[in-house]
Amino acid sequence: MINIAVLGYGTVGSGVVEVINTNHESINKKAGEEIRIKYVLDLRDFPGDPVEKVLVHDYETIINDPDVQVVVEVMGGVEPAYTFTKRALEAGKCVCTSNKELVARHGLELLEIAKEKEINYLFEASCGGGIPIIRPLNSSLTADEIDEISGILNGTTNYILSKMQAENADFEEVLKEAQQKGYAERNPEADVEGYDACRKIAILSSLAYGCHVNYEDIYTEGITKITVEDVKYASAMDMSIKLLATSKKAGDRFYAMVSPVLVGKDSPLYSVNDVFNAIFVHGNVLGDAMFYGSGAGKLPTASAVVADVVDCAKHLHRNIMMNWSSKKLDLMDIKEVVHPFFVRMKGNAASDGAAAEEVFGKVKMISIPDTEGEFAFITEPMSESSYGEKAEKLPQIITRIRVRA
Ligand code: HSE
């Protein structure tokens, strides 16, 4: 019997209880042991909910119970999750989590404690919700040297961008609707400003490249400036705008960034719509692979958490090695990163196109029927710094979006 304690009975915590209750027979069979929820920790009471039988309000009950072998931390946020996780690991209890904020910030330290104690700190649900991606990076793709991870790692922003493009709708209007449907938080900042995707790409990159990627070093731009005109141009070009979280090798160094990117129909990321997530991985011997599925939500996230509990049960006193070392990955300055840029400019192509070409060199003009007083073009690939210098010479520029080459 494996006794577990679930910290937090919110969306994911109640999902974990539901998944274990729904699939208990097959889960126990796969774990080779019975998985029993001994405690659920929450400050709140849940009158009438069967969880009442195992509900506790004091973490000391859990940490001091030697029968608890696995702690499921699904509280979110850094504190008290960090303190609770550290204490659990130090006490020799495995920890499984969906907490991307905590893993991005303290994952390295917590993994080291787990290794020293010969137990496990597992976080499959922290990136891509129910999509298996941590385990593939950690065990299936070990023959490869990964040189790119590009992911649609945030369901909320993917829903907003897909809807804006499908309905030629404004950001604010779609955000409001997403909030009403529960796809966006009342305070949507972490999602729409790209911070959530930034933490996830930092975690995936640290595992894939075997070095530590500090999420605070990653250039991050959200989707709040994307307009209905931008999505109209995207549709006219047979492209879609995606919030891409990318880390990629360029020469012998890596860069990492989160920003809206125009993706063409030839990319598998083009048709990843609504709340779905996808993670495109390129390996030097594998070539391309893409992992697609439900990237958020109660049951998909709980499914990944419970799979980690099963893995803990199968490796109770054996550390599953993870390729995340303390050596810091020295990221390239974003100014050196090269891609084409889509540029919208006031004026019209016939009279102002020459000025654009004088500054940017050869460009591909884009025209759409219902946008007056402006025109647009795509540049040849150029560095971010070169784009910045050129753009300064053209105050008529309205906006720019990076293009996936
Ligand atoms: N807010 C996140 C998203 C939840 O939309 O993807 C899952 O991490």
Residues whose N, C-alpha, C, O or C-beta is under 5 A from the ligand:
A	BS01	HSE	L153 N154 G155 T156 D191 G295 A296
